[in-house]
Amino acid sequence: MKKSTKRSVIAVAAAGALTLTGLTAAQAGQNDGNNAVAGTCADDSGPSALLTIDYANGELDSGIPDLTTTHATAADASSVVTSGNDHAVAHKVTLGDPAYVSDGAPRSESATNDVHEGKFVVGDEQRYEFGVLLKDWKPFEPGDSENGDIIFQGKHAGGNQPSFYLMTKRNSIAFRSPVLGLQVSVVDDFRPHIDQWMHFRVDVSWTDDSTGYYKVSSKLPGETRYTLRKTYENVKTFHPVNPADFGYLKWGLYRPGQSLEKGDVPTRIVQHDDIRVLDLSQG
């Protein structure tokens, strides 16, 4: 297994250094893997962030020049919005409108593919945190299309499938590793939290053999600590089908397989904030 590339530089905004910003029930839901370990409470303490993207300066790149913003051409496909006393990024996708198509699919996303501190390689042990708000989200009702919306990805470079992603699925939020066939609900019902900030944490040991892990935690409105929802141990987490030397993060809105003809919701908007990358090997 290759050694990790050590990262010691915290991304700095153009106007100055970025500041580091800062489901209690037993796991229920689908579990397609055989290596799952039941969740327990997670500690909020941890190492300093390698990268913090908080949109505090009101810009789409959060002051990080190499941050990839949306490839969709619609003026409102990606925008910075007011969030309390601060800012967040909003991604919007309207089905049937080519201005909301990116790389051949209905999506609008930001990414760290060109940000050194936002990449991962075999041997890394990292934590990814983010806040997400489902803006004016239409809930699933019986008879609706059951296609899900991807809101955060740990993506292998080179056009590969993600190692993992989080997605809305009906009225839940699920963690999925598509190549490994793992899927589990980490928020059983998000409907009480529409238009509210939910926070997620994914810890990954990046390995090209079966010694890695995923640990998925959430902190919902009213909760003061992260709760570990699911752990998958002894899994191969770095598994690109096409050759790839690194992976990176993507967040926003990706609506695979959705269309107006299938009865999918025409327009979705999602907001993200406080995206962080931490080096767990230093913790």
GUTIGU-341934 format. One line per field, with one value per residue (C-alpha): residue number from 1; x, y, z. Coordinates in nm, 4 decimals, padded with zeros to 6 digits. Layout:
N
badren	c(NUM, ...) .
X	c(X, ...) .
Y	c(Y, ...) .
Z	c(Z, ...) .
# end
This chain:
283
badren	c(1, 2, 3, 4, 5, 6, 7, 8, 9, 10, 11, 12, 13, 14, 15, 16, 17, 18, 19, 20, 21, 22, 23, 24, 25, 26, 27, 28, 29, 30, 31, 32, 33, 34, 35, 36, 37, 38, 39, 40, 41, 42, 43, 44, 45, 46, 47, 48, 49, 50, 51, 52, 53, 54, 55, 56, 57, 58, 59, 60, 61, 62, 63, 64, 65, 66, 67, 68, 69, 70, 71, 72, 73, 74, 75, 76, 77, 78, 79, 80, 81, 82, 83, 84, 85, 86, 87, 88, 89, 90, 91, 92, 93, 94, 95, 96, 97, 98, 99, 100, 101, 102, 103, 104, 105, 106, 107, 108, 109, 110, 111, 112, 113, 114, 115, 116, 117, 118, 119, 120, 121, 122, 123, 124, 125, 126, 127, 128, 129, 130, 131, 132, 133, 134, 135, 136, 137, 138, 139, 140, 141, 142, 143, 144, 145, 146, 147, 148, 149, 150, 151, 152, 153, 154, 155, 156, 157, 158, 159, 160, 161, 162, 163, 164, 165, 166, 167, 168, 169, 170, 171, 172, 173, 174, 175, 176, 177, 178, 179, 180, 181, 182, 183, 184, 185, 186, 187, 188, 189, 190, 191, 192, 193, 194, 195, 196, 197, 198, 199, 200, 201, 202, 203, 204, 205, 206, 207, 208, 209, 210, 211, 212, 213, 214, 215, 216, 217, 218, 219, 220, 221, 222, 223, 224, 225, 226, 227, 228, 229, 230, 231, 232, 233, 234, 235, 236, 237, 238, 239, 240, 241, 242, 243, 244, 245, 246, 247, 248, 249, 250, 251, 252, 253, 254, 255, 256, 257, 258, 259, 260, 261, 262, 263, 264, 265, 266, 267, 268, 269, 270, 271, 272, 273, 274, 275, 276, 277, 278, 279, 280, 281, 282, 283) .
X	c(00.0000, 00.1384, 00.2230, -00.0007, 00.0934, 00.1301, -00.0490, 00.0547, -00.0857, -00.4270, -00.5986, -00.5803, -00.8359, -00.7300, -00.8255, -00.6599, -00.6390, -00.9591, -01.1009, -01.1652, -01.5355, -01.6492, -02.9473, -02.9397, -03.1630, -03.0124, -02.9386, -03.2443, -03.2690, -03.1278, -02.7857, -02.6613, -02.3163, -02.1917, -01.9181, -02.1321, -02.0724, -02.3491, -02.3046, -02.2171, -02.1804, -01.8923, -01.6651, -01.6738, -01.3048, -01.0539, -00.7461, -00.7183, -00.8667, -00.6503, -00.9173, -01.2171, -01.4685, -01.7145, -01.8124, -01.7588, -01.6263, -01.9435, -01.7653, -01.8391, -01.4782, -01.4741, -01.1445, -00.9776, -00.8803, -00.8530, -01.1897, -01.4075, -01.7511, -02.0438, -02.0098, -02.3823, -02.4402, -02.7585, -02.6934, -02.8570, -02.7178, -02.4754, -02.4941, -02.3831, -02.6766, -02.7187, -02.7265, -02.7950, -02.5160, -02.2945, -02.3091, -02.3578, -02.3514, -02.6723, -02.6904, -03.0052, -03.1080, -03.4190, -03.4943, -03.5507, -03.3404, -02.9970, -02.8614, -02.8697, -02.6819, -02.3172, -02.0997, -02.4052, -02.6320, -02.8697, -02.6403, -02.4687, -02.1730, -01.8570, -01.5413, -01.1868, -01.0325, -00.7732, -00.7199, -00.4259, -00.5723, -00.9034, -00.7570, -00.7101, -00.4703, -00.4146, -00.2821, -00.4726, -00.6995, -00.9333, -01.2533, -01.5018, -01.7633, -02.0343, -02.3636, -02.6587, -02.9986, -03.2741, -03.4304, -03.8114, -03.7742, -04.0816, -04.1162, -04.1704, -04.5287, -04.6582, -04.6628, -04.3766, -04.0622, -03.8202, -03.4996, -03.2626, -03.0560, -02.6824, -02.5690, -02.2063, -01.9445, -01.6006, -01.5128, -01.2314, -01.0667, -01.0664, -01.4391, -01.4800, -01.7772, -01.7656, -01.6109, -01.9070, -02.1848, -02.4752, -02.8105, -03.1731, -03.3791, -03.7548, -03.7714, -03.4463, -03.0773, -02.8638, -02.4924, -02.3905, -02.0771, -02.2007, -01.9045, -01.9045, -02.2823, -02.3152, -02.6149, -02.7581, -03.0019, -02.8338, -03.1395, -03.4574, -03.6908, -03.5603, -03.9048, -03.8971, -03.5651, -03.6496, -03.5094, -03.2915, -02.9195, -02.8186, -02.4540, -02.2688, -01.9276, -01.7634, -01.4342, -01.2443, -00.9265, -00.8257, -00.6864, -00.6465, -00.6878, -00.9564, -00.8235, -01.0081, -01.3185, -01.6064, -01.7603, -02.0706, -02.2087, -02.4816, -02.5815, -02.9404, -03.1149, -03.1383, -02.8486, -02.5222, -02.2973, -02.2372, -02.3783, -02.2073, -02.4686, -02.2779, -01.9278, -01.8093, -01.4803, -01.2378, -01.3410, -01.1450, -01.2260, -01.0010, -01.1312, -01.1436, -01.2450, -01.0369, -00.6794, -00.6716, -00.4027, -00.6266, -00.9799, -01.1581, -01.4802, -01.7923, -02.0987, -02.4118, -02.6944, -02.6671, -02.9945, -02.8974, -03.1617, -03.4229, -03.6494, -03.9825, -04.1142, -04.0541, -04.2456, -03.9461, -03.9681, -03.8873, -03.6636, -03.4515, -03.2259, -02.9725, -02.7406, -02.4004, -02.1682, -01.8733, -01.7103, -01.3973, -01.1200, -00.9257, -00.6235, -00.7114, -00.3620, -00.2476, -00.5213) .
Y	c(00.0000, 00.3402, 00.5883, 00.8867, 01.2247, 01.4424, 01.7750, 02.0509, 02.3590, 02.4956, 02.6591, 03.0388, 03.2830, 03.5651, 03.8206, 03.6353, 03.3039, 03.1025, 03.0537, 02.7016, 02.6861, 02.4933, 00.9918, 00.9435, 00.6310, 00.2936, 00.2432, 00.1513, 00.1161, -00.0790, -00.2403, -00.4153, -00.4997, -00.7762, -00.5718, -00.3168, -00.2323, -00.0728, 00.2999, 00.4580, 00.8198, 01.0012, 01.2607, 01.6139, 01.6700, 01.6166, 01.7461, 02.0806, 02.1095, 02.0786, 02.2640, 02.4743, 02.6054, 02.8319, 03.0921, 03.3633, 03.6034, 03.5698, 03.4255, 03.1007, 02.9861, 03.0810, 03.2575, 02.9394, 03.0153, 02.6494, 02.5436, 02.4105, 02.5703, 02.4479, 02.3641, 02.4237, 02.7457, 02.8768, 03.1985, 03.0560, 02.7019, 02.8024, 03.1092, 03.2369, 03.3016, 03.4556, 03.2020, 03.3580, 03.6098, 03.4365, 03.2768, 02.9381, 02.8062, 02.7060, 02.4675, 02.4472, 02.1992, 02.2285, 01.9178, 01.9542, 02.2724, 02.2256, 02.5192, 02.2918, 02.0073, 01.9492, 01.6777, 01.5294, 01.4983, 01.7203, 01.8514, 02.1515, 02.0832, 02.2305, 02.0218, 02.0040, 01.8211, 02.0993, 02.1790, 01.9889, 01.9829, 01.8583, 01.5467, 01.2008, 00.9194, 00.5635, 00.5714, 00.8831, 00.8727, 01.1686, 01.3166, 01.5057, 01.7314, 01.9418, 02.1118, 02.0726, 02.2420, 02.1067, 02.4308, 02.4242, 02.0509, 01.8699, 01.5497, 01.2102, 01.0912, 00.7487, 00.7282, 00.9754, 00.8804, 00.7089, 00.8396, 00.9945, 01.3137, 01.2965, 01.5793, 01.4907, 01.2614, 01.1201, 01.0786, 00.8871, 01.0972, 00.9957, 00.9653, 00.6840, 00.6094, 00.7584, 00.5678, 00.6899, 00.9432, 01.0722, 01.1059, 01.1831, 00.8688, 00.9093, 01.1004, 00.9694, 01.0455, 00.7425, 00.6697, 00.4546, 00.2977, 00.1890, -00.0256, -00.2133, -00.2454, -00.0809, 00.1316, 00.2423, 00.5098, 00.7709, 00.9984, 00.7943, 01.0911, 01.4358, 01.5948, 01.7630, 01.9226, 02.0687, 02.4258, 02.3520, 02.2757, 01.9121, 01.8211, 01.5097, 01.3570, 01.0777, 00.9267, 00.7194, 00.5161, 00.5118, 00.1700, -00.0344, -00.3559, -00.4763, -00.2944, 00.0349, 00.1750, 00.4185, 00.5800, 00.7930, 01.0348, 01.2972, 01.5949, 01.7010, 02.0233, 02.0352, 01.7936, 01.9215, 01.6290, 01.4035, 01.0538, 00.7702, 00.6031, 00.3268, 00.1845, -00.0402, -00.2087, -00.4234, -00.2806, -00.1614, 00.2097, 00.3217, 00.1207, 00.3123, 00.1063, 00.3262, 00.4142, 00.7024, 00.8268, 01.0382, 01.1244, 01.4456, 01.5837, 01.7100, 01.8772, 02.0244, 01.8532, 01.5601, 01.4105, 01.0888, 00.9219, 01.1903, 01.3566, 01.5340, 01.2354, 01.0112, 01.2460, 01.3712, 01.7034, 01.9720, 02.1940, 02.1134, 02.3481, 02.2438, 02.4567, 02.3578, 02.5203, 02.4496, 02.1843, 02.0623, 01.8113, 01.6872, 01.4603, 01.1834, 01.0371, 01.3379, 01.2923) .
Z	c(00.0000, -00.0954, 00.1759, 00.2348, 00.0923, 00.4027, 00.3866, 00.6202, 00.4453, 00.5404, 00.2425, 00.2660, 00.1355, -00.0941, 00.1686, 00.4574, 00.6330, 00.6416, 00.9882, 01.1107, 01.1777, 01.3634, 01.4781, 01.8532, 01.8002, 01.7158, 01.3475, 01.1455, 00.7717, 00.4847, 00.5194, 00.2099, 00.3441, 00.5702, 00.7362, 00.9184, 01.2836, 01.4879, 01.5574, 01.8907, 01.9959, 01.8262, 01.9877, 01.8481, 01.9178, 01.6404, 01.4628, 01.2877, 00.9425, 00.6336, 00.4387, 00.5396, 00.2875, 00.4685, 00.2031, 00.4646, 00.2000, -00.0078, -00.3143, -00.4997, -00.4581, -00.0874, -00.1532, -00.2842, -00.6467, -00.7543, -00.6152, -00.8970, -00.9164, -01.1210, -01.4901, -01.5434, -01.7365, -01.5716, -01.3811, -01.0678, -01.0950, -00.8211, -00.5989, -00.2588, -00.0265, 00.3151, 00.5967, 00.9337, 00.9842, 00.7287, 00.3841, 00.2219, -00.1331, -00.3105, -00.6066, -00.8205, -01.0889, -01.3077, -01.5109, -01.8842, -01.9074, -02.0693, -01.8706, -01.5646, -01.7314, -01.6436, -01.7977, -01.9675, -01.6614, -01.4621, -01.1911, -01.0377, -00.8079, -00.6588, -00.6211, -00.4844, -00.7816, -00.8265, -00.4565, -00.3051, 00.0475, -00.0929, -00.2561, -00.1029, -00.1914, -00.0766, 00.2785, 00.3854, 00.6887, 00.6691, 00.8071, 00.5900, 00.7472, 00.5868, 00.6593, 00.4221, 00.3976, 00.1733, 00.0503, 00.0088, -00.0550, -00.1840, 00.0214, -00.1349, -00.1588, -00.2621, -00.6401, -00.6866, -00.8721, -00.6330, -00.7894, -00.5362, -00.5344, -00.4558, -00.2248, -00.1339, -00.2882, -00.2253, -00.5932, -00.7625, -01.0345, -01.4001, -01.4593, -01.2063, -00.9858, -00.6369, -00.3514, -00.1461, -00.1521, 00.0552, -00.1130, -00.0454, -00.0995, -00.0687, 00.2649, 00.4081, 00.3657, 00.2843, 00.2714, -00.0238, -00.1690, -00.5140, -00.6197, -00.2877, -00.2811, 00.0616, 00.1530, 00.4854, 00.6018, 00.8227, 00.8555, 00.8553, 00.7950, 00.7014, 00.6642, 01.0098, 00.9076, 00.5662, 00.5501, 00.8548, 00.8719, 00.9099, 00.9609, 00.8512, 00.9117, 00.7115, 00.8350, 00.5784, 00.5860, 00.2193, 00.1272, -00.1899, 00.0095, 00.2510, 00.5578, 00.5201, 00.6864, 00.6518, 00.9612, 00.9055, 01.1661, 01.1760, 01.3905, 01.3338, 01.4420, 01.8213, 01.8691, 02.0176, 01.9276, 01.6322, 01.6604, 01.4766, 01.2585, 01.0876, 01.0556, 00.7757, 00.8604, 00.6608, 00.3247, 00.0209, 00.0043, -00.2847, -00.5798, -00.9099, -01.2119, -01.4426, -01.3395, -01.0897, -00.8527, -00.6285, -00.5315, -00.4353, -00.2877, -00.4630, -00.3119, -00.4583, -00.6422, -00.8834, -01.0103, -01.1934, -01.4055, -01.3380, -01.5928, -01.6228, -01.8182, -01.5167, -01.2902, -01.0948, -00.9094, -01.1700, -00.9544, -00.6499, -00.4484, -00.1871, 00.0274, 00.1706, 00.4223, 00.6510, 00.4344, 00.6156, 00.5533, 00.8570, 00.8794, 01.1246, 01.1092, 01.3152, 01.5778) .
# end
